[in-house]
Amino acid sequence: MAPIAIHSSTKDSLNAEAESFKPVGNKQVDPYHAATSATAIAAESAYAAHNYHPLPVVFSRAQGVDVWDPE
């Protein structure tokens, strides 16, 4: 791995408390996870590549051989 230059001054260093890192409000909807299977299937139809016909199955979580649906 190549070495990096780190400034000893806190002014030029990354600051997790900087104003740009503070959250601005509460998001009620998670943009990465659909609430229902229908929502996930509609998003896939609108935004994914149409190079195959996907099965109408949605998994919200998986662990080993067990899977869960959003409903």
Phi and psi in radians as a Rosetta constraint file:
Dihedral C 1 N 2 CA 2 C 2 CIRCULARHARMONIC -1.312 0.35
Dihedral N 2 CA 2 C 2 N 3 CIRCULARHARMONIC 2.519 0.35
Dihedral C 2 N 3 CA 3 C 3 CIRCULARHARMONIC -1.234 0.35
Dihedral N 3 CA 3 C 3 N 4 CIRCULARHARMONIC 2.708 0.35
Dihedral C 3 N 4 CA 4 C 4 CIRCULARHARMONIC -2.132 0.35
Dihedral N 4 CA 4 C 4 N 5 CIRCULARHARMONIC 2.738 0.35
Dihedral C 4 N 5 CA 5 C 5 CIRCULARHARMONIC -1.583 0.35
Dihedral N 5 CA 5 C 5 N 6 CIRCULARHARMONIC 2.193 0.35
Dihedral C 5 N 6 CA 6 C 6 CIRCULARHARMONIC -2.043 0.35
Dihedral N 6 CA 6 C 6 N 7 CIRCULARHARMONIC 2.195 0.35
Dihedral C 6 N 7 CA 7 C 7 CIRCULARHARMONIC -1.390 0.35
Dihedral N 7 CA 7 C 7 N 8 CIRCULARHARMONIC 2.418 0.35
Dihedral C 7 N 8 CA 8 C 8 CIRCULARHARMONIC -1.404 0.35
Dihedral N 8 CA 8 C 8 N 9 CIRCULARHARMONIC -0.296 0.35
Dihedral C 8 N 9 CA 9 C 9 CIRCULARHARMONIC -1.380 0.35
Dihedral N 9 CA 9 C 9 N 10 CIRCULARHARMONIC 2.364 0.35
Dihedral C 9 N 10 CA 10 C 10 CIRCULARHARMONIC -1.262 0.35
Dihedral N 10 CA 10 C 10 N 11 CIRCULARHARMONIC -0.316 0.35
Dihedral C 10 N 11 CA 11 C 11 CIRCULARHARMONIC -1.122 0.35
Dihedral N 11 CA 11 C 11 N 12 CIRCULARHARMONIC -0.692 0.35
Dihedral C 11 N 12 CA 12 C 12 CIRCULARHARMONIC -1.694 0.35
Dihedral N 12 CA 12 C 12 N 13 CIRCULARHARMONIC -0.036 0.35
Dihedral C 12 N 13 CA 13 C 13 CIRCULARHARMONIC -1.558 0.35
Dihedral N 13 CA 13 C 13 N 14 CIRCULARHARMONIC 2.843 0.35
Dihedral C 13 N 14 CA 14 C 14 CIRCULARHARMONIC -1.151 0.35
Dihedral N 14 CA 14 C 14 N 15 CIRCULARHARMONIC 2.438 0.35
Dihedral C 14 N 15 CA 15 C 15 CIRCULARHARMONIC -2.330 0.35
Dihedral N 15 CA 15 C 15 N 16 CIRCULARHARMONIC 1.909 0.35
Dihedral C 15 N 16 CA 16 C 16 CIRCULARHARMONIC -1.160 0.35
Dihedral N 16 CA 16 C 16 N 17 CIRCULARHARMONIC -0.266 0.35
Dihedral C 16 N 17 CA 17 C 17 CIRCULARHARMONIC -1.650 0.35
Dihedral N 17 CA 17 C 17 N 18 CIRCULARHARMONIC 0.052 0.35
Dihedral C 17 N 18 CA 18 C 18 CIRCULARHARMONIC -1.064 0.35
Dihedral N 18 CA 18 C 18 N 19 CIRCULARHARMONIC 2.669 0.35
Dihedral C 18 N 19 CA 19 C 19 CIRCULARHARMONIC -0.988 0.35
Dihedral N 19 CA 19 C 19 N 20 CIRCULARHARMONIC -0.627 0.35
Dihedral C 19 N 20 CA 20 C 20 CIRCULARHARMONIC -1.229 0.35
Dihedral N 20 CA 20 C 20 N 21 CIRCULARHARMONIC -0.279 0.35
Dihedral C 20 N 21 CA 21 C 21 CIRCULARHARMONIC -1.648 0.35
Dihedral N 21 CA 21 C 21 N 22 CIRCULARHARMONIC -0.136 0.35
Dihedral C 21 N 22 CA 22 C 22 CIRCULARHARMONIC -1.378 0.35
Dihedral N 22 CA 22 C 22 N 23 CIRCULARHARMONIC 2.351 0.35
Dihedral C 22 N 23 CA 23 C 23 CIRCULARHARMONIC -1.142 0.35
Dihedral N 23 CA 23 C 23 N 24 CIRCULARHARMONIC 2.549 0.35
Dihedral C 23 N 24 CA 24 C 24 CIRCULARHARMONIC -2.052 0.35
Dihedral N 24 CA 24 C 24 N 25 CIRCULARHARMONIC 1.361 0.35
Dihedral C 24 N 25 CA 25 C 25 CIRCULARHARMONIC 1.798 0.35
Dihedral N 25 CA 25 C 25 N 26 CIRCULARHARMONIC 3.024 0.35
Dihedral C 25 N 26 CA 26 C 26 CIRCULARHARMONIC -1.806 0.35
Dihedral N 26 CA 26 C 26 N 27 CIRCULARHARMONIC 2.281 0.35
Dihedral C 26 N 27 CA 27 C 27 CIRCULARHARMONIC -1.562 0.35
Dihedral N 27 CA 27 C 27 N 28 CIRCULARHARMONIC 2.207 0.35
Dihedral C 27 N 28 CA 28 C 28 CIRCULARHARMONIC -1.508 0.35
Dihedral N 28 CA 28 C 28 N 29 CIRCULARHARMONIC -0.469 0.35
Dihedral C 28 N 29 CA 29 C 29 CIRCULARHARMONIC -1.989 0.35
Dihedral N 29 CA 29 C 29 N 30 CIRCULARHARMONIC 2.280 0.35
Dihedral C 29 N 30 CA 30 C 30 CIRCULARHARMONIC -1.425 0.35
Dihedral N 30 CA 30 C 30 N 31 CIRCULARHARMONIC 2.023 0.35
Dihedral C 30 N 31 CA 31 C 31 CIRCULARHARMONIC -1.249 0.35
Dihedral N 31 CA 31 C 31 N 32 CIRCULARHARMONIC -0.162 0.35
Dihedral C 31 N 32 CA 32 C 32 CIRCULARHARMONIC -1.815 0.35
Dihedral N 32 CA 32 C 32 N 33 CIRCULARHARMONIC -0.183 0.35
Dihedral C 32 N 33 CA 33 C 33 CIRCULARHARMONIC -2.290 0.35
Dihedral N 33 CA 33 C 33 N 34 CIRCULARHARMONIC 2.200 0.35
Dihedral C 33 N 34 CA 34 C 34 CIRCULARHARMONIC -1.352 0.35
Dihedral N 34 CA 34 C 34 N 35 CIRCULARHARMONIC 2.563 0.35
Dihedral C 34 N 35 CA 35 C 35 CIRCULARHARMONIC -1.368 0.35
Dihedral N 35 CA 35 C 35 N 36 CIRCULARHARMONIC -0.501 0.35
Dihedral C 35 N 36 CA 36 C 36 CIRCULARHARMONIC -2.353 0.35
Dihedral N 36 CA 36 C 36 N 37 CIRCULARHARMONIC 2.861 0.35
Dihedral C 36 N 37 CA 37 C 37 CIRCULARHARMONIC -1.106 0.35
Dihedral N 37 CA 37 C 37 N 38 CIRCULARHARMONIC -0.698 0.35
Dihedral C 37 N 38 CA 38 C 38 CIRCULARHARMONIC -1.072 0.35
Dihedral N 38 CA 38 C 38 N 39 CIRCULARHARMONIC -0.703 0.35
Dihedral C 38 N 39 CA 39 C 39 CIRCULARHARMONIC -1.130 0.35
Dihedral N 39 CA 39 C 39 N 40 CIRCULARHARMONIC -0.752 0.35
Dihedral C 39 N 40 CA 40 C 40 CIRCULARHARMONIC -1.137 0.35
Dihedral N 40 CA 40 C 40 N 41 CIRCULARHARMONIC -0.730 0.35
Dihedral C 40 N 41 CA 41 C 41 CIRCULARHARMONIC -1.167 0.35
Dihedral N 41 CA 41 C 41 N 42 CIRCULARHARMONIC -0.692 0.35
Dihedral C 41 N 42 CA 42 C 42 CIRCULARHARMONIC -1.144 0.35
Dihedral N 42 CA 42 C 42 N 43 CIRCULARHARMONIC -0.712 0.35
Dihedral C 42 N 43 CA 43 C 43 CIRCULARHARMONIC -1.144 0.35
Dihedral N 43 CA 43 C 43 N 44 CIRCULARHARMONIC -0.715 0.35
Dihedral C 43 N 44 CA 44 C 44 CIRCULARHARMONIC -1.077 0.35
Dihedral N 44 CA 44 C 44 N 45 CIRCULARHARMONIC -0.734 0.35
Dihedral C 44 N 45 CA 45 C 45 CIRCULARHARMONIC -1.138 0.35
Dihedral N 45 CA 45 C 45 N 46 CIRCULARHARMONIC -0.647 0.35
Dihedral C 45 N 46 CA 46 C 46 CIRCULARHARMONIC -1.373 0.35
Dihedral N 46 CA 46 C 46 N 47 CIRCULARHARMONIC -0.611 0.35
Dihedral C 46 N 47 CA 47 C 47 CIRCULARHARMONIC -2.023 0.35
Dihedral N 47 CA 47 C 47 N 48 CIRCULARHARMONIC -0.318 0.35
Dihedral C 47 N 48 CA 48 C 48 CIRCULARHARMONIC -1.540 0.35
Dihedral N 48 CA 48 C 48 N 49 CIRCULARHARMONIC 2.852 0.35
Dihedral C 48 N 49 CA 49 C 49 CIRCULARHARMONIC -1.199 0.35
Dihedral N 49 CA 49 C 49 N 50 CIRCULARHARMONIC 2.503 0.35
Dihedral C 49 N 50 CA 50 C 50 CIRCULARHARMONIC -1.784 0.35
Dihedral N 50 CA 50 C 50 N 51 CIRCULARHARMONIC 0.894 0.35
Dihedral C 50 N 51 CA 51 C 51 CIRCULARHARMONIC -1.679 0.35
Dihedral N 51 CA 51 C 51 N 52 CIRCULARHARMONIC 0.010 0.35
Dihedral C 51 N 52 CA 52 C 52 CIRCULARHARMONIC -2.780 0.35
Dihedral N 52 CA 52 C 52 N 53 CIRCULARHARMONIC 2.912 0.35
Dihedral C 52 N 53 CA 53 C 53 CIRCULARHARMONIC -1.771 0.35
Dihedral N 53 CA 53 C 53 N 54 CIRCULARHARMONIC 1.881 0.35
Dihedral C 53 N 54 CA 54 C 54 CIRCULARHARMONIC -1.286 0.35
Dihedral N 54 CA 54 C 54 N 55 CIRCULARHARMONIC 2.712 0.35
Dihedral C 54 N 55 CA 55 C 55 CIRCULARHARMONIC -1.261 0.35
Dihedral N 55 CA 55 C 55 N 56 CIRCULARHARMONIC 2.548 0.35
Dihedral C 55 N 56 CA 56 C 56 CIRCULARHARMONIC -1.395 0.35
Dihedral N 56 CA 56 C 56 N 57 CIRCULARHARMONIC 1.013 0.35
Dihedral C 56 N 57 CA 57 C 57 CIRCULARHARMONIC -2.208 0.35
Dihedral N 57 CA 57 C 57 N 58 CIRCULARHARMONIC 2.367 0.35
Dihedral C 57 N 58 CA 58 C 58 CIRCULARHARMONIC -2.229 0.35
Dihedral N 58 CA 58 C 58 N 59 CIRCULARHARMONIC 2.291 0.35
Dihedral C 58 N 59 CA 59 C 59 CIRCULARHARMONIC -1.892 0.35
Dihedral N 59 CA 59 C 59 N 60 CIRCULARHARMONIC 2.273 0.35
Dihedral C 59 N 60 CA 60 C 60 CIRCULARHARMONIC -1.631 0.35
Dihedral N 60 CA 60 C 60 N 61 CIRCULARHARMONIC -0.385 0.35
Dihedral C 60 N 61 CA 61 C 61 CIRCULARHARMONIC -2.774 0.35
Dihedral N 61 CA 61 C 61 N 62 CIRCULARHARMONIC 2.620 0.35
Dihedral C 61 N 62 CA 62 C 62 CIRCULARHARMONIC -2.541 0.35
Dihedral N 62 CA 62 C 62 N 63 CIRCULARHARMONIC 2.510 0.35
Dihedral C 62 N 63 CA 63 C 63 CIRCULARHARMONIC -2.626 0.35
Dihedral N 63 CA 63 C 63 N 64 CIRCULARHARMONIC 1.979 0.35
Dihedral C 63 N 64 CA 64 C 64 CIRCULARHARMONIC 1.128 0.35
Dihedral N 64 CA 64 C 64 N 65 CIRCULARHARMONIC -2.133 0.35
Dihedral C 64 N 65 CA 65 C 65 CIRCULARHARMONIC -1.713 0.35
Dihedral N 65 CA 65 C 65 N 66 CIRCULARHARMONIC -0.008 0.35
Dihedral C 65 N 66 CA 66 C 66 CIRCULARHARMONIC -1.631 0.35
Dihedral N 66 CA 66 C 66 N 67 CIRCULARHARMONIC 2.404 0.35
Dihedral C 66 N 67 CA 67 C 67 CIRCULARHARMONIC -2.309 0.35
Dihedral N 67 CA 67 C 67 N 68 CIRCULARHARMONIC 2.647 0.35
Dihedral C 67 N 68 CA 68 C 68 CIRCULARHARMONIC -2.185 0.35
Dihedral N 68 CA 68 C 68 N 69 CIRCULARHARMONIC 2.541 0.35
Dihedral C 68 N 69 CA 69 C 69 CIRCULARHARMONIC -1.707 0.35
Dihedral N 69 CA 69 C 69 N 70 CIRCULARHARMONIC 2.838 0.35
Dihedral C 69 N 70 CA 70 C 70 CIRCULARHARMONIC -1.164 0.35
Dihedral N 70 CA 70 C 70 N 71 CIRCULARHARMONIC -0.449 0.35
